[in-house]
């Protein structure tokens, strides 16, 4: 899904998949470590309404070439602020770390 392009292209494609409710598509971009983090978040996020929109609030690149994004998702009940770190692995952008804040149900 995210071969080639930029880290921001990959982030937008994954956010668009989340908006469509395509969680399996979004999960394809996770490394095993990030998948473990996502599974921890799943119990809380599954109880929330589907995201209606998103905005990338920040994008920074580390000296090691890792891209860090902060994204705000809007739902009918609350905003969810997520952070995701991306790195190219074998020519494909992958999420290496994921976290969320503001998850109150």
C-alpha positions in Angstrom: 0.0 0.0 0.0 2.8 2.5 0.8 5.6 1.4 -1.5 7.5 4.5 -2.8 6.2 8.0 -2.1 6.9 9.9 1.1 6.3 9.2 4.7 3.6 11.8 4.6 1.9 10.1 1.7 2.0 6.8 3.7 0.6 8.6 6.8 -2.3 10.1 4.7 -3.1 6.8 3.0 -3.3 5.0 6.4 -5.5 7.8 7.9 -7.8 7.6 4.8 -8.1 3.8 5.4 -9.1 4.5 9.0 -11.7 7.0 7.9 -13.1 4.3 5.5 -13.2 1.8 8.4 -10.6 -0.3 6.7 -8.7 -1.2 9.8 -7.1 -4.3 8.1 -5.6 -2.1 5.5 -4.3 0.3 8.1 -2.8 -2.6 10.1 -0.8 -3.8 7.1 1.5 -0.9 7.6 2.5 -1.9 11.2 5.7 -3.6 12.2 5.4 -6.4 14.7 6.3 -4.0 17.5 3.8 -1.4 16.4 1.1 -4.2 16.0 1.6 -5.1 19.7 1.0 -1.4 20.6 -2.0 -1.2 18.4 -3.6 -4.3 20.0 -3.2 -2.7 23.4 -5.1 0.3 22.1 -7.8 -1.7 20.3 -10.0 -2.4 23.3 -10.5 1.3 23.9 -10.6 2.5 20.3 -13.1 -0.2 19.2 -15.7 1.3 21.6 -15.4 4.8 19.9 -17.4 6.0 16.9 -15.6 5.9 13.6 -13.4 8.8 12.9 -15.0 11.5 10.7 -11.9 13.5 9.8 -8.3 14.0 10.6 -5.6 16.6 10.6 -1.8 16.1 10.6 -0.7 18.5 13.4 3.0 17.9 13.1 5.6 16.0 11.2 9.3 15.8 12.2 12.1 13.7 11.0 14.8 12.4 13.3 18.5 12.2 12.4 18.1 8.5 12.0 15.5 9.0 9.3 12.4 8.1 11.3 9.4 10.3 10.6 7.2 11.2 13.6 3.6 12.4 13.1 1.0 13.7 15.4 -2.5 13.3 14.0 -5.9 14.5 15.4 -8.9 12.4 14.5 -12.3 13.8 15.1 -15.2 11.6 16.1 -18.7 12.5 17.1 -17.9 11.9 20.8 -14.3 13.2 21.2 -11.0 14.0 19.5 -8.3 11.3 19.5 -4.7 12.5 19.2 -2.4 9.7 17.8 1.3 9.6 17.3 2.9 7.4 14.7 6.6 6.8 13.8 7.4 5.7 10.3 10.6 4.2 8.8 11.3 2.8 5.3 11.9 -1.0 5.6 13.0 -2.7 2.5 11.7 0.2 0.4 8.2 0.2 2.0 7.0 2.7 4.6 6.1 1.0 7.9 4.7 2.2 11.2 7.3 1.4 13.9 5.5 2.9 16.9 2.0 4.0 17.6 0.3 5.7 20.6 -2.8 7.6 21.4 -3.9 10.1 24.0 -7.3 11.3 25.1 -8.9 7.9 25.1 -11.6 8.3 27.7 -14.7 6.2 27.4 
